[in-house]
Every structure is written in C-alpha cells, then in structure tokens.
Amino acid sequence: MNADDNQLAASRKSTARVVCLIAALFVIVPCLGLQWMRMPKPYDVGISLWSMEACGEDLDGAQRCESHSNLEVAKEMRRAKEGQGTFAYAGLATLALSLVGGLSLAAAGGLAFKDRFIREPIALTTVALLALCLALVTACVFVGAKPPRLGVSWPFFVYAAGVVTAIAGAQMLSKAFSQVSDPYWDGISPEPPA
C-alpha cells in the first residue's frame, strides 16, 4: 500500500469516531426502559433495569397492567423468601454505569469529529472503558440473579454486543489520537526522537 502516514491516521480517526458513536447508541438505547427479561407466553411479564411490568386480564375480562420498581419487587421477594433481590441493585448499577460509559464514549466520539481529544485530567475514553467494564459485570449479575421463570430477552444481547464494541471503539479512538511516534515505546522510558 502506498498510503502516507497522514492518510492512515485520518482513516483510523474516522473509523474510531463512527465505531464509538454507534457503540454508544447500542449501549444507551437498551437501558432506556426496554425489558431485558421476559416470562414466556401466556404470561406478559417483563423486567427492565429499573422496573417490572405485568399485564393480564382482571375478573371483568379487561386488560390491566401493573408496574413496580425493581426495589419493591426485591423487597417482596425477600419477604416471601424467594431470593435476595440482588437483581434490583445490579440493575440500577448497570443503568448508572452504562449511562456514564455510553455518554462518555459518545462525547469522545463527537469531539473526535472536531479533531479534539480530551486527555486531562482523565481521557473520556478511559472513563468509558472503566464504566463499561464494570457495567458488563453488573449486567451479568442482573441477568444471573433474576427472579425465577424469567428468560433473557434480546435487549440484553444488543447491550452486551454494544459494550464489547464500545470497549474496542474506545481503544481505537485512544490509539488514533495517540501522540506516540514509536510503536514499540514502552510508555515509561523517554521516547526516542522520531
């Protein structure tokens, strides 16, 4: 290939920007009320990161839906001795960490379109990496500690793919805006002249 260094750097930056923005979208959207767990038919029960919704027919035959926060459901589970309700706290932690990570990644990708990269006091990509790595763990706890008879639904898988892509995108963006000219530099010793 006969691409010069400037073309190659511009190509890396544009790819990293797009990956970061798309990954941020795939991380944030499943957290906005989509139900990660569902009960199989004929029941209509679903749980999002912060609430549980159950729909069914009442005695008059009319369709009726009830919604409760996951914290209320966890409290009821502990009272009935059906589990600890860990999923409720893991869901809230997943929501908070995902929003921090997704918004940091979106901001880093948006700033990259203006050829800006924030390094001080801490890079936005670093904030995104830390938050999303923790969010992936809490999301797995949320799904693993779910109430009985509930299955995992498609928003969890979209979210998991988004987090993995976001981690790769954050690393791509950091490398694209890296100021290191020697690819073999260890990061500790003084960088040799270019």
C-alpha positions in Angstrom: 0.0 0.0 0.0 1.2 3.5 -0.8 -0.8 5.4 1.8 1.1 8.1 3.6 1.0 8.5 7.4 -1.5 11.4 7.3 -4.0 9.4 5.3 -3.6 6.4 7.5 -4.1 8.5 10.7 -7.2 10.2 9.2 -8.6 6.9 8.3 -8.1 5.5 11.8 -9.7 8.5 13.3 -12.8 8.4 11.1 -13.3 4.7 11.8 -12.8 5.1 15.5 -15.3 8.0 15.6 -18.0 6.1 13.9 -17.4 2.9 16.0 -17.6 5.0 19.2 -20.9 6.7 18.3 -22.6 3.5 17.1 -21.4 1.6 20.2 -22.7 4.4 22.5 -26.1 4.1 20.8 -26.1 0.3 21.3 -25.2 0.8 25.0 -27.6 3.6 25.9 -30.8 2.5 24.0 -31.3 -0.9 25.7 -31.1 0.9 29.1 -34.0 3.2 28.3 -36.8 1.0 29.5 -36.5 -2.0 27.3 -37.3 -5.2 29.0 -34.2 -7.4 29.4 -36.1 -10.3 30.9 -39.5 -11.7 29.9 -41.7 -14.5 31.1 -42.7 -16.9 28.3 -46.3 -17.0 27.0 -49.1 -16.9 28.1 -47.9 -14.5 30.7 -47.0 -11.0 29.9 -44.3 -10.1 32.5 -41.1 -8.1 31.7 -38.3 -6.5 33.7 -36.2 -3.6 32.6 -33.2 -2.3 34.6 -35.4 -0.3 37.0 -39.0 -1.7 36.9 -41.2 -4.7 36.4 -44.4 -4.7 34.4 -47.1 -7.4 34.5 -50.1 -7.3 32.3 -53.2 -9.6 32.3 -56.9 -9.8 32.3 -58.8 -8.9 35.5 -62.1 -10.6 36.6 -64.1 -8.4 34.3 -62.0 -9.5 31.3 -60.4 -6.1 30.8 -56.7 -5.9 30.1 -54.8 -4.4 33.1 -51.1 -3.7 33.6 -49.2 -3.1 36.9 -45.8 -1.6 37.2 -43.5 -1.8 40.2 -39.9 -0.7 40.8 -37.4 -3.5 41.0 -36.6 -2.4 44.5 -40.2 -3.1 45.5 -40.1 -6.5 43.8 -36.8 -7.3 45.6 -38.3 -6.3 48.9 -41.3 -8.6 48.2 -39.0 -11.5 47.2 -37.1 -11.2 50.5 -40.3 -11.1 52.5 -41.6 -14.2 50.7 -38.1 -15.9 51.0 -37.9 -16.4 47.2 -34.5 -14.8 46.8 -32.3 -11.9 47.8 -33.4 -9.4 45.1 -29.8 -8.8 44.1 -31.0 -8.2 40.5 -32.6 -4.9 41.5 -29.4 -3.3 42.8 -27.4 -4.8 39.9 -30.0 -3.3 37.5 -29.6 0.2 39.0 -25.8 -0.1 39.0 -25.9 -1.3 35.4 -28.1 1.7 34.4 -25.9 4.3 36.1 -22.6 2.8 34.8 -24.0 2.4 31.3 -25.1 5.9 31.1 -21.8 7.2 32.3 -19.9 5.0 30.0 -22.1 5.5 27.0 -22.3 9.3 27.3 -18.5 9.5 27.8 -18.0 7.4 24.7 -20.5 9.5 22.7 -18.8 12.7 23.9 -15.3 11.4 22.9 -16.6 10.3 19.5 -18.3 13.6 19.0 -15.3 15.6 19.9 -13.2 13.4 17.6 -15.2 14.8 14.7 -13.7 18.2 15.5 -10.2 16.6 15.8 -10.2 17.1 19.6 -9.3 14.5 22.2 -9.5 15.3 25.9 -6.6 13.8 27.8 -6.5 15.9 31.0 -7.3 15.2 33.8 -8.5 11.8 32.5 -9.4 10.8 29.0 -13.1 10.4 28.2 -12.3 7.0 26.6 -10.7 5.9 29.9 -13.9 6.9 31.8 -15.9 5.0 29.2 -13.7 1.9 29.5 -13.8 1.8 33.3 -17.6 2.4 33.5 -18.5 -0.1 30.7 -16.2 -2.9 32.0 -18.0 -2.6 35.4 -21.4 -2.3 33.7 -20.9 -5.5 31.8 -20.2 -7.3 35.1 -23.2 -5.8 36.9 -25.4 -6.6 33.8 -24.4 -10.2 34.0 -25.2 -10.2 37.8 -28.6 -8.6 36.9 -29.4 -11.3 34.5 -28.0 -14.1 36.6 -29.9 -13.1 39.8 -33.2 -12.7 38.0 -36.5 -13.9 39.5 -37.5 -17.5 38.7 -39.3 -18.4 35.5 -38.0 -15.3 33.6 -35.9 -15.7 30.4 -33.4 -13.3 29.0 -34.7 -11.1 26.1 -33.0 -9.6 23.1 -32.2 -6.1 24.6 -29.5 -7.8 26.9 -27.8 -9.3 23.9 -27.8 -5.9 22.0 -26.4 -4.3 25.1 -23.7 -6.9 25.5 -22.6 -6.5 21.9 -22.7 -2.7 22.3 -20.4 -2.9 25.4 -17.9 -5.1 23.7 -17.9 -2.8 20.6 -17.7 0.2 22.9 -14.6 -1.2 24.6 -12.9 -1.8 21.2 -14.0 1.7 20.0 -12.6 3.5 23.0 -9.3 1.7 22.5 -9.3 2.5 18.8 -10.0 6.2 19.5 -7.3 6.4 22.1 -4.8 4.9 19.7 -5.8 7.0 16.8 -5.2 10.2 18.8 -2.1 8.9 20.5 0.9 11.2 20.3 3.5 8.4 20.4 5.5 8.2 17.3 7.4 4.9 18.1 5.0 1.9 18.2 7.5 -0.1 20.3 7.8 2.6 23.0 7.1 1.0 26.5 5.5 4.2 27.8 8.0 4.5 30.7 11.4 5.3 29.3 11.9 8.6 27.5 10.6 8.3 24.0 13.3 8.2 21.4 13.4 11.0 18.8 11.4 10.4 15.7 
